Amino acid sequence: MFTINDIKVLYSILFFLWLEYLWELYLEIRQYRICQNTKEVPKELRSVMNNDTFNKARSYTIDKAKYGFVKSGFSIMTTTFIVYSGLLAKIWKYSESKVPWEGEVATSCMWLSILTTFSTIIDLPFSVYHAFILEEKYGFNKQTATFFILDKIKAYVLSQSLMLPICSIMILIVKYGGDYFFVWLWIAVGIILMALLTIYPSYIAPLFDKYTPLPEGELRTDIEKLASQLKFPLGQLYVVEGSKRSAHSNAYFYGLFGAKRIVLFDTLLAKPESGGCENDEVLAVLSHELGHWKHGHIVKNIIIMQTNLFLIFVVFAFLFRYPPIYQAVGFPLKVQPVLVGLLVVMQYIMMPYNALLSFLLTCLSRYFEFQADKFATMLGKAEPLQRALVQLNKDNLGFPVYDLLYSAWHHSHPPLLERLNALKTKSKHD
């Protein structure tokens, strides 16, 4: 039987779920209308973007929006059903009856494994459509069916292998960590996350894509010279074979301590048949990425992440013994699994906080991007960076016109026109 408090918690969860969905839908509709009504290349890009590329980018963005409408609509209906029907509690009861070992940890692992398997299966048709219909239509998908299936299997096995032991550790800390368990939980999860950030690029990412050293040549020499000039502790230069998965381009560096590694997607490098960037443009992109390093953006983001994690665990410590948060999602009285409480608090109870934090982090990320662009400008890379941004936008079929509200909420990277205008302004001042 539901109590008044249970009902309040349940309908509060559903209210915030639908409020977030309707807000996102409103923003998506605004952007969709912009795409439909903008039929000419912006005057700032007419010298570098032809009508065919613009129309293809417009069509791609409209098709992605339609896909997004269907997927987000299906997602909110599924989530509403899960919460309202008490499916979380039913799966818990089933796990409890089938698990070969007694105890909350074993039941929680089976419960989580069933949920994630269920989620993977439900998402599979959307993944197939996105890769083999939507991305295929515009020439981005490079995966074969075999590659796609193996990729999904590897991702599933890896996620289960990492997630279940980590969740087991978290449950034990909460149950036996005393009144200040949230401190020990924060320390443990922080250490685990830092370890994953350290080992992922070297040991996990190569399970999915092939990494090879950048061949000797002009580009490698120029990158090493740039790194030396900035005293960037460059260890290795790699090219990742992203073209087997997608035609989209990227570049990044990684390494929290000591020597760092720079990774270039093979799709970023210039190829006559598929676009890409010239050497000076690649150097400009890397100058931007090194601007993030110079300004300590990675460290700042880690500090913010750890601070946010601590606040979440503090809130969880105050709420996880409150029976209505369990009964609202279908659990009987006195059944209060740690993992369920953590899920409900983090994903549902803290939903307004998460949305606000996401927006603030988006604003901060845009500020960081402008800072990194300014750093590249100081290195004399403003003009090739502008060319690189335009080329990458064309290669990725990015639509250059955005609704201001949609962009402010969603874009952690400033839109193309904003970045070009800022780079031109900085170049003139310099």
RARA-V454022 format. One record per backbone hydrogen bond with DSSP energy under -0.5 kcal/mol. NH is the residue of the N-H (numbers start at 0). CO is the residue of the C=O. Records with the same first field share a line. If there is no record, write none. Layout:
NH = CO + CO
This chain:
6 = 2
7 = 3
8 = 4
9 = 5
10 = 6
11 = 7
12 = 8
13 = 9
14 = 10
15 = 11
16 = 12
17 = 13
18 = 14
19 = 15
20 = 16
21 = 17
22 = 18
23 = 19
24 = 20
25 = 21
26 = 22
27 = 23
28 = 24
29 = 25
30 = 26
31 = 27
32 = 28
33 = 29
34 = 30
35 = 31
36 = 32
37 = 33
38 = 36
44 = 41
45 = 41 + 42
47 = 44
48 = 44
53 = 49
54 = 50
55 = 51
56 = 52
57 = 53
58 = 54
59 = 55
60 = 56
61 = 57
62 = 58
63 = 59
64 = 60
65 = 61
66 = 62
67 = 63
68 = 64
69 = 65
70 = 66
71 = 67
72 = 68
73 = 69
74 = 70
75 = 71
76 = 72
77 = 73
78 = 74
79 = 75
80 = 76
81 = 77
82 = 78
83 = 79
84 = 80
85 = 81 + 82
86 = 81
87 = 81
88 = 328
89 = 85
90 = 86
91 = 87
92 = 88
93 = 89
94 = 90
95 = 91
96 = 92
97 = 93
98 = 94
106 = 102
107 = 103
108 = 104
109 = 105
110 = 106
111 = 107
112 = 108
113 = 109
114 = 110
115 = 111
116 = 112
117 = 113
118 = 114
119 = 115
120 = 116
121 = 117
122 = 118
123 = 119
124 = 120
126 = 122
127 = 123
128 = 124
129 = 125
130 = 126
131 = 127
132 = 128
133 = 128
134 = 129
136 = 132
137 = 133
138 = 135
139 = 134
140 = 134
141 = 244
142 = 244
147 = 143
148 = 144
149 = 145
150 = 146
151 = 147
152 = 148
153 = 149
154 = 150
155 = 151
156 = 152
157 = 153
158 = 154
159 = 155
160 = 156
161 = 157
162 = 158
163 = 159
165 = 161
166 = 162
167 = 163
168 = 164
169 = 165
170 = 166
171 = 167
172 = 168
173 = 169
174 = 170
175 = 171
176 = 172
180 = 177
182 = 179
183 = 179
184 = 180
185 = 181
186 = 182
187 = 183
188 = 184
189 = 185
190 = 186
191 = 187
192 = 188
193 = 189
194 = 190
195 = 191
196 = 192
197 = 193
198 = 194
199 = 195
200 = 196
202 = 198
203 = 198 + 199
204 = 199
206 = 203
207 = 204
208 = 204
211 = 238
213 = 236
220 = 216
221 = 217
222 = 218
223 = 219
224 = 220
225 = 221
226 = 222
227 = 223
228 = 224
229 = 225
230 = 226 + 227
231 = 226
233 = 231
234 = 259
235 = 259
237 = 261
238 = 211
239 = 263
240 = 209
241 = 239
243 = 240
244 = 241
245 = 241
246 = 139
251 = 262
253 = 260
259 = 232
260 = 253
261 = 235
262 = 251
263 = 237
264 = 249
265 = 239
267 = 264
268 = 264
269 = 276
270 = 274
273 = 270
274 = 270
276 = 267
281 = 277
282 = 278
283 = 279
284 = 280
285 = 281
286 = 282
287 = 283
288 = 284
289 = 285
290 = 286
291 = 287
292 = 288
293 = 289
294 = 290
295 = 292
296 = 291
299 = 295
300 = 296
301 = 297
302 = 298
303 = 299
304 = 300
305 = 301
306 = 302
307 = 303
308 = 304
309 = 305
310 = 306
311 = 307
312 = 308
313 = 309
314 = 310
315 = 311
316 = 312
317 = 313
318 = 314
319 = 315
321 = 318
322 = 320
324 = 321
325 = 322
326 = 322
327 = 323
328 = 325
329 = 326
330 = 325
334 = 331
335 = 333
340 = 336
341 = 337
342 = 338
343 = 339
344 = 340
345 = 341
346 = 342
347 = 342 + 343
348 = 343
349 = 344
350 = 347
353 = 349
354 = 350
355 = 351
356 = 352
357 = 353
358 = 354
359 = 355
360 = 356
361 = 357
362 = 358
363 = 359
364 = 360
365 = 361
366 = 362
367 = 363
368 = 364
369 = 365
370 = 366
371 = 367
372 = 368
373 = 369
374 = 370
375 = 371
376 = 372
377 = 373
378 = 374
379 = 376
380 = 375
384 = 380
385 = 381
386 = 382
387 = 383
388 = 384
389 = 385
390 = 386
391 = 387
392 = 388
393 = 389
394 = 390
395 = 391
396 = 393
397 = 392
399 = 397
401 = 399
406 = 402
407 = 403
408 = 404
409 = 405
410 = 406
411 = 409
418 = 414
419 = 415
420 = 416
421 = 417
422 = 418
423 = 419
424 = 420
425 = 421
426 = 422
427 = 423
428 = 424
429 = 425
